[in-house]
Amino acid sequence: MEQRQRLQGKRALITGGGGGIGAATARLFCAAGASVMLVDANAEALERTAAAIVDQVPGARLQTLAANVNDPAQAKRAAQQAADNFGGLDVLVNNAATRNYSAVADATPQEWHAMVDVNLVGTSNYCGAALPLLRASGQGSIINVSSCYAVTGRKGMGLYDATKAGMLAMTRTLAFEEAAHGVRANAVCPGSTLTDFHIGRAQAAGKSLDVLKEQRQDTSLLGRWASPDEIAWPILWLASDEASFITGTTLMVDGGLHVM
């Protein structure tokens, strides 16, 4: 099947679309024929991403909304705007996330609340806002972007990893609750992905791109970072009719880290 046809006629809402995996997913969705509502808290990043997609995908059907995912009213606004512009909604990609680098022993309640508000409550907000539309579609699909570290231990990001593990539990519950409504729910667990966020963070620490790339040679069997597109392609597949019998699944897109 040609790429252009894979999501032809589908209508999608993607959070965390200002860069990285969200931006790559939006571009691939548009190139595959979908209409896309792109949401991000960073209005400037969202504008840059939208302009790049429109430039790279002639005729892209793309709408944007600057919004914080932890605000349920803004989630309802995003879903309603997608419905108004596209006539409904078929796909929800919960990609927005925030990070924290505190050890669990040192984390404050405020840090925990900030993580949960975005990574879990934000995901729930968009599920709640989108589900009436996804049910009406008759072929709805939710893809939650979790993390390989939701299932693989490490130190230094316990708050982030705990919330990402919570997303997997939420995904399984959604699969049970929404099957009767024709809505599938799956999760993707990316491994180390070379996004602008990581590049910017390395540059701020005085590290070159070559040094940055070498730092992930031991976090996958493939010995390298993933590109954002390498995560976006599995998301596109789960959104497509090719995955119509897939629900409740956690798809590890981590270069084999989970078996190391």
C-alpha positions as CSV (number, residue, x, y, z in Angstrom):
1,M,0.0,0.0,0.0
2,E,1.4,3.4,-0.9
3,Q,2.3,5.7,2.0
4,R,-0.2,8.3,0.7
5,Q,-3.1,5.9,1.2
6,R,-2.3,4.4,4.6
7,L,-4.2,7.0,6.6
8,Q,-6.3,8.5,3.8
9,G,-9.5,10.0,5.3
10,K,-8.4,9.6,8.9
11,R,-8.5,12.5,11.3
12,A,-5.9,12.7,14.1
13,L,-5.0,14.7,17.2
14,I,-1.4,14.6,18.3
15,T,-0.1,16.1,21.6
16,G,3.4,17.2,22.2
17,G,3.7,18.1,18.5
18,G,6.2,21.0,18.8
19,G,9.2,18.8,18.0
20,G,10.8,15.4,18.2
21,I,8.6,12.3,18.0
22,G,5.4,14.3,17.9
23,A,6.5,16.5,15.0
24,A,7.8,13.5,13.0
25,T,4.5,11.7,13.6
26,A,2.5,14.7,12.4
27,R,4.6,14.9,9.2
28,L,4.2,11.2,8.4
29,F,0.5,11.3,9.2
30,C,0.0,14.2,6.8
31,A,2.1,12.5,4.1
32,A,-0.1,9.4,4.6
33,G,-3.3,11.4,3.9
34,A,-4.5,12.2,7.4
35,S,-5.9,15.5,8.7
36,V,-4.0,16.4,11.8
37,M,-4.7,18.6,14.8
38,L,-1.3,19.3,16.4
39,V,-1.1,20.5,20.1
40,D,1.8,21.7,22.1
41,A,2.4,24.0,25.1
42,N,5.2,25.9,23.2
43,A,3.4,28.1,20.7
44,E,6.7,29.1,18.9
45,A,7.8,25.5,18.5
46,L,4.4,24.5,17.3
47,E,4.4,27.3,14.7
48,R,7.9,26.3,13.4
49,T,6.8,22.6,13.2
50,A,3.6,23.4,11.4
51,A,5.4,25.6,8.8
52,A,8.0,22.9,8.2
53,I,5.3,20.2,7.7
54,V,3.3,22.4,5.3
55,D,6.6,23.0,3.3
56,Q,7.5,19.4,3.2
57,V,4.1,17.9,2.6
58,P,2.2,19.9,-0.1
59,G,-1.5,20.0,0.6
60,A,-1.1,18.9,4.2
61,R,-4.3,19.3,6.2
62,L,-3.0,20.6,9.5
63,Q,-4.4,22.6,12.3
64,T,-2.6,23.7,15.5
65,L,-3.5,24.7,19.0
66,A,-1.1,25.9,21.7
67,A,-2.4,24.3,24.9
68,N,-1.2,22.7,28.1
69,V,-2.3,19.1,28.3
70,N,-2.9,19.2,32.1
71,D,-5.8,21.6,31.5
72,P,-9.0,19.6,30.8
73,A,-10.8,22.6,29.3
74,Q,-8.1,23.0,26.7
75,A,-8.2,19.3,25.9
76,K,-11.9,19.6,25.2
77,R,-11.2,22.6,23.1
78,A,-8.6,20.7,21.0
79,A,-10.9,17.8,20.4
80,Q,-13.8,20.1,19.5
81,Q,-11.6,22.1,17.1
82,A,-10.5,18.8,15.4
83,A,-14.2,17.8,15.1
84,D,-15.2,21.2,13.7
85,N,-12.4,21.3,11.2
86,F,-12.3,17.7,10.1
87,G,-15.8,16.4,10.8
88,G,-14.7,14.0,13.5
89,L,-11.7,12.2,15.0
90,D,-10.3,8.7,14.4
91,V,-6.9,8.8,16.0
92,L,-5.4,10.2,19.3
93,V,-1.7,10.2,19.9
94,N,-0.8,11.1,23.5
95,N,2.9,12.1,23.1
96,A,3.2,15.2,25.3
97,A,5.5,14.6,28.3
98,T,7.6,16.4,30.8
99,R,10.9,15.2,32.4
100,N,12.5,15.3,35.9
101,Y,16.0,14.2,36.9
102,S,15.6,13.9,40.7
103,A,16.4,10.7,42.5
104,V,13.3,9.2,44.0
105,A,14.7,9.7,47.5
106,D,15.2,13.4,46.8
107,A,12.0,14.2,44.9
108,T,9.5,16.6,46.4
109,P,5.7,16.2,46.3
110,Q,5.7,19.2,44.0
111,E,7.9,17.5,41.5
112,W,5.7,14.4,41.6
113,H,2.6,16.4,41.1
114,A,4.2,18.2,38.1
115,M,5.1,14.9,36.5
116,V,1.8,13.2,37.1
117,D,-0.2,16.3,35.9
118,V,1.4,16.1,32.5
119,N,2.3,12.5,31.8
120,L,-0.7,10.8,33.4
121,V,-3.5,13.4,34.0
122,G,-2.6,15.0,30.6
123,T,-3.0,11.7,28.9
124,S,-6.3,11.1,30.7
125,N,-7.6,14.6,29.8
126,Y,-7.1,14.0,26.1
127,C,-8.6,10.5,26.3
128,G,-11.6,11.8,28.0
129,A,-12.0,14.7,25.5
130,A,-11.4,12.6,22.4
131,L,-13.3,9.3,23.3
132,P,-16.8,10.5,22.4
133,L,-15.4,11.3,18.9
134,L,-13.3,8.2,18.6
135,R,-16.4,6.0,19.5
136,A,-18.5,7.8,16.9
137,S,-15.8,7.0,14.4
138,G,-16.3,3.3,14.7
139,Q,-12.6,2.7,14.1
140,G,-10.9,4.8,16.7
141,S,-7.3,4.3,17.7
142,I,-5.4,5.6,20.8
143,I,-1.6,5.4,20.8
144,N,0.1,6.4,24.0
145,V,3.8,7.2,23.7
146,S,5.4,5.7,26.8
147,S,9.1,4.9,27.2
148,C,11.4,1.8,27.1
149,Y,12.2,2.7,30.7
150,A,8.7,2.0,31.7
151,V,9.7,-1.6,31.7
152,T,13.5,-1.3,32.0
153,G,15.2,0.0,35.2
154,R,17.8,2.8,35.4
155,K,18.7,5.5,37.9
156,G,18.1,9.2,37.9
157,M,14.7,9.5,36.2
158,G,12.4,7.5,38.6
159,L,9.6,10.0,38.4
160,Y,9.5,10.1,34.7
161,D,9.7,6.3,34.4
162,A,7.0,5.7,37.0
163,T,4.6,7.9,35.1
164,K,5.5,6.2,31.8
165,A,4.8,2.9,33.4
166,G,1.4,4.2,34.6
167,M,0.7,5.0,30.9
168,L,1.0,1.3,30.1
169,A,-1.5,0.4,32.8
170,M,-3.8,3.1,31.5
171,T,-3.5,1.7,28.0
172,R,-4.4,-1.8,29.0
173,T,-7.4,-0.5,30.9
174,L,-8.5,1.6,27.9
175,A,-8.3,-1.5,25.7
176,F,-10.7,-3.3,27.9
177,E,-13.1,-0.4,28.4
178,E,-13.2,0.8,24.8
179,A,-13.3,-2.5,22.8
180,A,-17.1,-2.5,22.9
181,H,-17.1,1.0,21.4
182,G,-14.7,0.0,18.5
183,V,-11.8,1.9,19.9
184,R,-8.3,0.3,20.0
185,A,-5.7,1.4,22.6
186,N,-2.0,0.6,22.3
187,A,1.3,2.0,23.6
188,V,4.7,2.6,22.0
189,C,7.8,2.5,24.1
190,P,10.6,4.4,22.4
191,G,14.2,3.9,23.2
192,S,16.9,6.5,23.0
193,T,15.7,8.9,20.3
194,L,17.9,11.7,18.9
195,T,15.5,14.7,19.1
196,D,16.3,18.4,19.2
197,F,15.7,18.3,23.0
198,H,18.6,16.0,23.5
199,I,20.8,17.8,21.0
200,G,20.1,21.2,22.7
201,R,20.7,19.8,26.1
202,A,24.1,18.3,25.0
203,Q,25.1,21.6,23.4
204,A,24.3,23.5,26.5
205,A,26.6,21.1,28.4
206,G,29.4,21.7,25.8
207,K,29.1,18.3,24.2
208,S,29.4,17.8,20.4
209,L,26.9,15.8,18.4
210,D,29.5,13.1,17.8
211,V,30.1,12.7,21.6
212,L,26.3,12.6,22.2
213,K,25.9,9.8,19.7
214,E,28.6,7.7,21.3
215,Q,26.8,8.0,24.7
216,R,23.9,5.7,23.5
217,Q,26.0,2.9,22.0
218,D,25.3,0.7,25.0
219,T,21.5,1.4,25.3
220,S,20.3,-0.8,22.4
221,L,21.4,-3.9,20.6
222,L,21.7,-1.8,17.5
223,G,24.2,0.4,19.3
224,R,22.8,3.8,18.2
225,W,20.1,6.4,18.7
226,A,16.8,6.1,16.9
227,S,15.7,8.9,14.7
228,P,12.2,10.5,15.4
229,D,10.9,8.9,12.2
230,E,11.9,5.5,13.4
231,I,9.4,5.9,16.3
232,A,6.8,7.7,14.2
233,W,6.5,4.9,11.7
234,P,5.3,2.3,14.3
235,I,2.8,4.9,15.6
236,L,1.5,5.4,12.1
237,W,1.1,1.6,11.7
238,L,-0.9,1.4,14.9
239,A,-3.1,4.2,13.7
240,S,-3.8,2.5,10.4
241,D,-6.3,-0.2,9.5
242,E,-3.3,-2.5,9.0
243,A,-3.3,-2.8,12.8
244,S,-7.1,-3.3,13.1
245,F,-6.7,-6.4,15.3
246,I,-4.1,-4.9,17.6
247,T,-5.2,-3.6,21.0
248,G,-3.9,-3.6,24.5
249,T,-0.4,-4.0,23.2
250,T,2.9,-2.5,24.3
251,L,5.2,-2.2,21.3
252,M,8.9,-1.9,22.2
253,V,10.6,0.4,19.7
254,D,13.9,0.5,21.6
255,G,16.5,-1.3,19.4
256,G,16.3,-4.3,21.6
257,L,17.1,-2.6,25.0
258,H,14.4,-4.6,26.8
259,V,16.2,-7.9,26.1
260,M,19.7,-6.7,27.1
